[in-house]
């Protein structure tokens, strides 16, 4: 019996080389699953993505997903893609095993935490307060540069990375410090600013999300990162949220260990693979 992909709908094409198409996974003429193949990621048309790969329960455990994923990679090669990405919920252990078996490596993960009933206490002599307008101007300039640099380091052309940074910040902070639902805070220790925090409602799921958090370089290694995350919980609870999410890049071991120690657990793992 032969497992193949068959188009499940028309090819959709957009600006800048973006395209996507749904496919059915078939064994001979019988439909056993589906997936979506696209190259509309922020990195441009050279990076593709496999989404929503699912095999019907009666046909699981027979290698159908493996063949489908390899066939999807061939489609992306035909589209001129040099890299493929996929995001897999941690609730799908079979999907995680498949990614590892096919040579995908983790690029980052989303994590989330169910918040306590009451706001956690900060360390003695530490407190959070709203950013001042002057602090916001400094933070925004650095945030624009840092966010663009993150995307460029992951393979996005510098011009596109800068444009994405400006567009995303304009979308998420249309009124700056006065944007509804947004908490932009400064952490102080003994009256000295030592870090900043940006918490707002999540764009993709229920609850709040940590969009930016950092300890100022001269004050790192003193436990202020933990207090910033506890401040994030306090701000999320004050906004009526019961969960708090975040993203951490692969390789950022200190941040990952901190989040795990505070009770955050992965919800989705992001993978990537070069198409040789």
C-alpha positions, 0 to 999 in steps of 0.5 A: 500500500502506497502513502502519498499526498494529494492536493486538497485545495487550490494553491494560494499565492500572495505577495513576496512569493508566499504560497500555501496549499492543503493536502490530503494524506492518502493510502492508494485512493483512501484518505487517511489524514491531512496537512497544510504546506506553506511558505508564508513565514516571516523569513520569506519564501525560502523558509517553508512550514508544515502545519496541522499534520494529522493522521486519522486514528485507525491509520496511526502507528503505520508510518503514514505521518513519516511519509507525509512529512517527507513528501511535504519536504519535497513539495517545499524543495520544489517551491525553492525553500531551503529550510522547513519549520514546524510547531508541535504541541507537547500534548502530541508525543507522537509528533515530537518523536516524529520531528526528532526522527526526521532530524528536526532541531528545536529552535524555541518553545512556548511555555505557560503557567497557571497563576496563583490565586493571590499575587506573589511577593517580591524580594525585600527592597524590590518593587515594580512601577510603571515606566515613565515616558522618558524610560519608555522612549529609551526602551522602545528604541532599544526594543526595536533594535533588539527585536530586529536583531533577533529576527536577523540572527535567525536568518531574516534579511536585515531590512525585512527584520527592521520592517517587521520590528517596526510593524509589530511594535506599532500593532501591539503598542498603538498608543504607547504607554497608554495602550489598553491592557498593556503593562510596561513596568520598571523593576527597582531594587533599593530605588535603582532601576534594574530591569523592565517588563512588558506584559499584555493579553496574548494575541493567540490564546487566553491569558496574558503573555510576557512580550519582553523582559530583561535585567539591565546588564550591570545587575544580572546574576543577582536574582532580579530575573525571578523578581521580574517574572513574579512582577509579571504574574502580579500584573497579569493577575491585576489584569484579570488573567489566570494564565501567563505565557512566554517564549524562550529560544533554544540555547537560552538555558538560564532563562529556561531553568528560571521559568521551569523553577517558577512552574512554567511548562512547555505547551508548544515546541518549535522545530526547524530543519535545513532542506539539503 
